[in-house]
Amino acid sequence: MYLFAFMGACVLVAMVPGVSTAIILRQTLRAGRGSGLAATLGNETGILAWGLAAAFGLSALLVASELAYDVMRVAGAVVLVVMGAQSLWQARKGAPQPPEGEAVAGWRGPYLAGVGTCLANPKAGVFAMSFLPQFVPPGQSVPLTLVTLALVWVLVDLLWYGLLIWAVARAKAWLGRPAVRRRLEQISGVVLIGLGVRLVVDSK
């Protein structure tokens, strides 16, 4: 019962647009499905890391230390603003669409973008610490259950973002048009900069 409730909650959390969705869609639109999947794997690496931190009480240190929280918050905001500025510059340049099947940046860049933005977002750590323990059944080992829930969270995320990437890839013929790509780059840039600004001005 607890597991099904947790899976339902994970689906709802994944469906809410945020930093992860923006990064994954940006990579998919810029370099194709492989790049989007790489960003997804990076994001889920970060999610798993935050889940494990919550399981072993490390996230509590982030909540307790205002300095650590603020440093990560500013660092995460800078990463998002830089990526947003890159998208706006790309839209201004109007770079041609890469040929079919060409690996523009490989997997490393998108993967690092996914894991970096997730780990640099302290709100993800605070959320993991407050979200996961709610679904630990009474009498169960808390650390072991939290690790299991973190893995389930990652699997649900992978399924949702996989479907999202598939849908974007299916619409590639329309989304790949130069005018549409420029507009999407502009939107992506504005969204990422907006998320960065919100991250730096938000309090805990």
C-alpha positions in Angstrom: 0.0 0.0 0.0 2.8 2.4 1.0 4.7 1.5 -2.2 1.8 2.2 -4.5 1.1 5.5 -2.8 4.7 6.4 -3.1 4.8 5.5 -6.8 1.7 7.7 -7.4 3.4 10.6 -5.6 6.5 10.1 -7.7 4.5 10.3 -10.9 2.9 13.5 -9.8 6.3 15.0 -8.8 7.9 14.0 -12.1 5.0 15.6 -14.1 5.5 19.0 -12.4 7.7 21.0 -14.8 10.9 22.2 -13.2 14.7 22.3 -13.6 15.0 18.7 -14.6 12.3 18.9 -17.3 13.8 22.1 -18.7 17.3 20.5 -18.9 16.1 17.3 -20.5 13.9 18.9 -23.0 16.7 21.4 -23.9 19.1 18.6 -24.6 16.6 16.6 -26.5 15.7 19.5 -28.8 19.3 20.5 -29.3 20.9 17.2 -30.0 18.3 14.4 -30.2 17.0 11.6 -28.2 20.4 10.2 -27.1 21.3 13.6 -25.6 18.0 13.8 -23.8 18.5 10.3 -22.4 22.0 11.2 -21.2 20.7 14.2 -19.4 18.0 12.0 -17.9 20.5 9.6 -16.6 22.6 12.4 -15.2 19.5 13.8 -13.5 18.6 10.5 -12.0 22.2 10.0 -10.7 21.7 13.2 -8.8 18.2 12.1 -7.6 19.7 8.9 -6.3 22.5 10.7 -4.6 20.1 13.0 -2.8 17.9 9.9 -1.9 20.9 8.1 -0.4 21.9 11.3 1.4 18.4 11.4 2.9 18.6 7.7 3.9 21.8 8.2 5.8 21.0 11.6 7.3 23.4 13.7 5.2 20.7 15.9 3.9 20.0 17.1 7.4 23.4 18.7 7.4 22.3 20.8 4.4 19.2 21.9 6.2 21.2 22.7 9.4 23.9 24.7 7.7 22.6 27.9 6.2 26.0 28.7 4.7 26.1 25.3 2.8 22.6 25.8 1.6 23.2 29.3 0.3 26.5 28.3 -1.4 24.8 25.5 -3.3 21.8 27.7 -4.0 23.9 30.4 -5.6 26.1 27.8 -7.5 23.0 26.1 -8.9 21.5 29.4 -9.9 24.7 30.4 -11.8 24.7 27.0 -13.7 21.1 27.6 -14.7 21.6 31.2 -15.8 24.7 30.2 -17.8 22.8 27.4 -19.6 19.9 29.8 -20.3 22.3 32.4 -21.7 23.8 29.7 -23.9 20.4 28.9 -25.2 19.6 32.5 -26.0 22.9 32.9 -27.8 22.2 29.7 -29.8 18.8 31.1 -30.8 20.4 34.4 -31.8 23.1 32.6 -33.9 20.4 30.4 -35.6 22.8 27.4 -35.8 21.7 24.8 -38.4 20.1 21.6 -37.2 22.7 18.8 -36.8 22.5 15.9 -39.4 20.4 12.9 -38.5 22.2 10.6 -36.1 25.2 12.9 -35.5 26.4 12.9 -31.9 27.0 16.6 -31.5 28.3 16.6 -27.9 28.2 12.9 -27.1 26.8 11.7 -23.8 29.3 13.2 -21.4 28.2 16.9 -21.8 24.4 16.2 -21.4 25.0 13.7 -18.6 27.1 16.2 -16.7 24.5 18.9 -17.3 21.8 16.7 -15.8 23.8 15.5 -12.8 25.3 19.0 -12.2 22.0 20.9 -12.1 20.4 18.3 -9.9 23.3 18.2 -7.3 23.7 21.9 -7.4 20.0 22.4 -6.4 19.8 22.2 -2.6 16.0 22.2 -2.8 16.2 18.7 -4.2 18.1 17.6 -1.1 15.6 19.2 1.2 12.7 17.8 -0.8 14.2 14.3 -0.6 14.6 14.5 3.1 11.0 15.7 3.6 9.4 13.5 0.9 10.9 10.1 1.3 10.4 9.5 5.1 6.6 10.0 4.7 6.4 6.6 3.0 8.3 4.5 5.4 5.9 1.9 6.9 5.9 1.6 10.7 8.4 -1.0 12.0 10.5 -1.1 8.9 14.2 -0.4 8.7 14.4 3.3 7.9 17.7 3.5 6.1 17.0 0.3 4.0 13.4 1.5 3.2 14.6 5.0 2.2 17.3 3.5 -0.2 14.5 1.3 -1.7 12.2 4.3 -2.1 15.0 6.3 -3.7 15.6 3.5 -6.3 11.8 3.4 -7.0 11.8 7.2 -7.4 14.6 6.9 -10.0 12.8 4.2 -11.9 9.5 6.2 -12.1 11.5 9.3 -13.2 13.2 7.3 -15.9 9.9 6.0 -17.2 8.3 9.5 -17.3 11.2 11.3 -18.9 11.6 8.4 -21.4 8.1 8.9 -22.5 8.6 12.6 -22.7 11.7 12.2 -24.8 9.9 9.7 -27.1 7.1 12.2 -27.6 9.5 15.0 -28.5 11.3 12.7 -30.9 8.1 11.8 -32.6 7.4 15.5 -33.2 10.9 16.0 -34.5 9.8 16.8 -38.1 7.9 19.9 -36.8 10.2 20.8 -33.9 13.3 20.6 -36.1 12.2 23.4 -38.4 14.7 26.3 -38.0 12.1 28.9 -36.9 10.6 26.5 -34.4 14.1 25.5 -33.0 15.0 29.1 -32.6 11.8 29.9 -30.7 12.3 26.8 -28.5 15.9 27.8 -27.7 14.6 31.3 -26.7 11.9 29.8 -24.5 14.4 27.3 -23.0 16.8 30.2 -22.3 14.2 32.3 -20.6 12.9 29.4 -18.5 16.4 28.4 -17.4 17.3 31.9 -16.4 14.0 32.3 -14.6 14.6 29.1 -12.7 18.0 30.3 -11.8 16.8 33.7 -10.6 14.0 32.0 -8.6 16.5 29.6 -7.0 18.8 32.4 -5.9 16.1 34.6 -4.4 14.0 31.8 -2.8 14.6 31.0 0.9 14.4 27.6 2.4 
